[in-house]
Amino acid sequence: MNAQQRPRGGAILRPALAAAIVMICLLYLPTPYAVYTPGLVTPVGPMVQTASEDTQAEGVFMLTTIRMTSANYWMSLQSMWDSDMLLYNKRDIIGDKSQTEYAARLSYVMQQSQSNAIEAAYRAAEIPYTIEPDRLVVTDVPQSAGGGLRPGDQLLALDAMQFKDASALAVLLMQRSTGDTLQWTVLREGREEEVSTTLLQTLEASDPQGLPQALGGLQLAELRMLTPEDPAMVVSIDAGEIGGPSAGLIFALQIYDDLTPGDTSGGRRIAGTGTIDPQGRVGPIGGISLKITAAEAMGTELFLAPSQNAEEAAAKARRIGSKMKVIAVSTLDEAIKALQQEA
């Protein structure tokens, strides 16, 4: 009888063991992929501090995010049928940067976005202000730019000549020729260091727009101090751990609402996304379909989308049966006027 029972036990054990091995592979083995899913939808009112409190606002402006997670094999398979899971190769997202360098890039890009949002809101509200350069920070270093500089480096000087903004750096680079060695002084993780790169292309004019090409695709964030003439109009933003540039439009709307009479939100729950520049121009972002899903779950009434992303956003809202209205905007002024018309 014992001889007959052993094969039966083995027949049960082998499939169970195989199933356990498959589950371990699916759930725990690392993959070269990352998956994006719907993230947070968070009111920005508490993040924006102004010297004078706005007591008229009854609605809420909310930023939207997407969540990036290292994908296991099960998540990779699941993304084939789940439209709220977007799969990417990690190298396509962070390139050859470390996680620390990638996080530093997102942090500085967010700081630049906040500065742009404040300036755009000042312009829209016609609030006089002055600008003072603060820092010039490296946010992205492609392989073609050489390995001397890293994301997160604050540029202090070039060949011992100090500068704080892109225009001043462009003037210095005009005096150099293609192939010249550039000796940089940078602030890296709290310490000053000397690093060198090669100028890949002569800068023909003192135009900051030509810097990326001259420096091999190097991307820079220019951080500035904005000071309004009226101290009651001073604005600061604390977004915590949230990074990236896509909250610029919503920050600008919240600031404009705080600094002007009335309630720009019209008492509604308004979410949105979009980069913004100091002139108030709204730029496209990635993953907007995921942000629509997240906004719907939070009971959003209106969703403001960059004009380049609006069709995709509206299509996603229809697919999930959402009643929220998607509004396409190209500038901060367009967004303000659209909200006034919807009131």
N, C-alpha and C positions, 0 to 999 in steps of 0.2 A: 504493500500500500504506500509506503514512504517513497519508493521508487517512482510510483505513478504521480505523487503529489509534487515532486520537485520540478518536473517540466511545466506543470500548470502554474506554479509560483513564478518560474522564470518567464513564462509567457505573459504574465501580468506585469512583472517588474520591468521588462525591457521596454514596452511602450511607454510606461510611466517615466522611466529614466530618459527616454528619447524626448518625450514631451517637456520634461524639466529642462533639458539641454536647449531645446528650441526656445523656450520662454526666456532662459538666461541670455541667449544670443539676441533675441528680439528686444529685451528690456535693458540689458546692462552693457553689452558690447558697444564701445564708442564707434561713431561714424564720422566721416568728414563733413557732415551736413549740420545746418542749423535750421530751425523752423520758426517762422513768425506766426503769432496768433494774436487775436484781439487783446489789447492791454487795458490800461486804466483810462477812465474818463473822470477827470478831476476838476472841480471848480478852481478857477485861478484867482478869485477875489482874495482869499487868505494869503496868496503868494505875493500879491502886489501891495506895497505899503506906500501911502501918500501922506504928506504932512497934514492935509485937510481931509477928514472923513466924509465920504459920500453917503448921505442918509436917505437918498431918494430911490436908490436902486432896489427893485423887488425881484428881478429875475436873476439869472446866473449864467455866466460865460464859463464854458468847460473846455479844457484842452483834451485831446485824445492821443493815445499812445498805442504802440504795438509792442508785444513782448517777444524777445528773442531767446530761444532755448536751444541748447545743444541737443540734437535729435538722436534718439536711439533708432534701431531698425524698425521697431513697431511704429513709431511716429513717422518715419520715412514712408512706410507703406500706407499709413492712415492718410497722409497728405494727398494720396492719389484720388481719394473720393471725398475728402472733407475740404470744402472751398474756403474754410476759415483757418486752414493750415497751409502756409506757403513755404516750400522747401528750397533752400539755397545751399550752395557749397560755401563753407566757412571762408575759404580763401577769396571768394568773390565779394565777401562782406568786409573782412578785415585785412585782406591782402597779406603782406608779409609782416604786419605789425603784431606785437604782443597784445594780450588782453589789456595790459596796463596802458599801452600806447593808444589802443583803440578807445578805452574809457577816457583818457585825457583828451583825445580829439573831440569826443561827444561833449565833454564838459566845456571846453573852450568855444566850440561852435554854439552851444546853448548861451554862453555869456555874450557872444557877439550878437546872437539873435535877440537877447533881452535888450541890449543897447540899441539895436535897430528899432525894436518895438517902441521903446521910450521916445526915440527921436521922431519916428513916424507919427506917434500920438501927439507929440508937441506940435508938429507941423499941422496936423489935421485940426487941432484945437487952437491954432494960431497963438501959441505960447512962446514968447521970445526966450532964447537960450543961447549959451555959448558952448563950444566944444574944445576939449583939451585932450590930446593924445595920451593914452595911458600905457598900453603894452601892445607889442606885435608878437604873436604866438604862432608857432608852426602847428598846423592841424593835420597835414597829410604829407607823406614823403614817399613818392613812387620810387621804384628801383632806379629809374633813369636819372634821378637827382643825386645819386650817390648816398653813401651810408653815414655821412658825418652828422647830419641833423636828424632829430627824432620828433615824432608828434609829442606835443607838450612843451617843447623847448621855447623859452621866451628869449627872443633876439634882443641883445643889449647893444652890441657894437659890431661893426664891420671894419677890420683892419684898424682897430682901436678908435674908430670914429663912432660916437654914440648916436642913436636915433630911437624914436618911439613910434613912428608910423610908417606906412607903406610909401608915402610920398617922399619922405626923407631918405628912405632906403633906395628908392628909384634914382634919386639924384646922385647918391654915392655910386650906384652900379653903372651909371652913364659914363663914369670915368674909367671903367674897366673894359677889357677886351675879351673876346671869346677865347676860352682856354685858360684864362687867368685863375690862379688859386685864390680863393676867398677865405680869409681867416675870420671866423666868427667868435664872438664872446656870447655865451648863452647862459641862462639860468635854468638848470636842469635838476629837478627834485631838490630844490633849495640850495644848490651849490653852483657857483660860477665855474664854467668849463670852457676850454678853447677847442674848437673843432674846425675842420677845413672841408671845403667843397670846391668844385670847379664851375666857373661860369660857362654855361653851355651855349649861350647866345648873347651877343652884345645888345644892350638895351639902347634903342635909338633915341628915345625921348624920355623925359622924366615923368612917365605915365605909369602909375601903379598897376594898371591893367595888364601891362606887359611882363610883370614880375614872374608869374607862374611859368611862362614859356622860357624866359631867360634862365630860370633856375631849375629847369628840367621837370616842370609839373608840380613843383613845391606849392602847397596851399597854405595861406596865411590867414589868421583871424586878427583883425585890427580892433582892439578894445579901447573905447574912448570914455572919457568922463563928460557927462552932459550936465550943465548947471543952468537951471532956469533963472531968469531975472527975479522972479517972484519966489521967495523961499517956500511959500505955501504950495508950490507946484513941484517940489522935489519928489522924485519917484525912485523906489528901489524894488527889486524883485528877488525873491528867494524861492527857487523851484526845487530845492532839496536834491535828490538823486536823479531827477529827470534830466536827460541829456538830449542833444540834437537840436536842429533849428526849426522843427515843424510847428512849434507853438507860437511862433512870432505873431501871426495874425491875431490869435485869440488874446495874447498879452496886450497887443496894441489896442484892441477894442476895450478891454477891461480898463486900461489906463485912460483912454479917451473918456470912457463912462465916468471914471472917478474924478476927472479934472473938469468936466463940463456939467452944466445944469441938466436936470432931467434924468430919465432912465433909458439909456440906449437899448437895453435888452427888451424893453416893453413888458417886463414881468414874466418873460418866457425862459424856458430852459434851452439855451443855445450852445451847441457844440460846434467845433470846426477844426480846421488844420490849414497849414500853409506857411511857407517861409515869408519873411518880409524884409525889405531893405529900408534904408533911412528915408527914402522918398515915398515909402508906403506901397511900393509895388509888391504884389503877392506872387510867390513862386510855387511850383509844383512839388509834391512829395511822393513818397512811395507807400504802398500798403494801405491805400485809402479804403479799399473794400473791407479790410479788417476793422478799421476805425468806424465805419458805418455800423457794423455788427455791434461793436462795443457801445456806440452812442444810442442805438436802438434799445439796448438792454437797460440804459439809464433813463429812459423816458424822454429823450430829446425831442423837442418840437421843431427846431430849425437846425440845419447843418450847413455851415459855410465851407465851401470847397474852392480851391484854386480852379480857375477856368479850365486849365489843362487837365484836371482830374475830375471835373464835375460830371461828365457823362458816365464814367465808370462808377462814381459814387451813386448817382441816381439809379443806374441799372441794378446795383447791389441792393439798394433800398427797395426796389420793386420786387426783386427775387425773394427777399425775406418778408415781404408783406408789410413793410413799415409805412406808417402814415406821416412820418416826419418829412418836411420839405427840404430838398437840397437846393441851395442857392449858389450859383457860380459867381465868383468875384475875381477881379484882376488887380484891384487896389483897395487900400483901406477906405478911401472915400466911397468907393462903390459899395463896400460892405456896410458902412454907416447909412448910406442912402437906402439900401435894400432893407435894412432893419426898420428904418423910419416908414417906408412904404408898407411893410408888413404889419405895422402896429395897428 
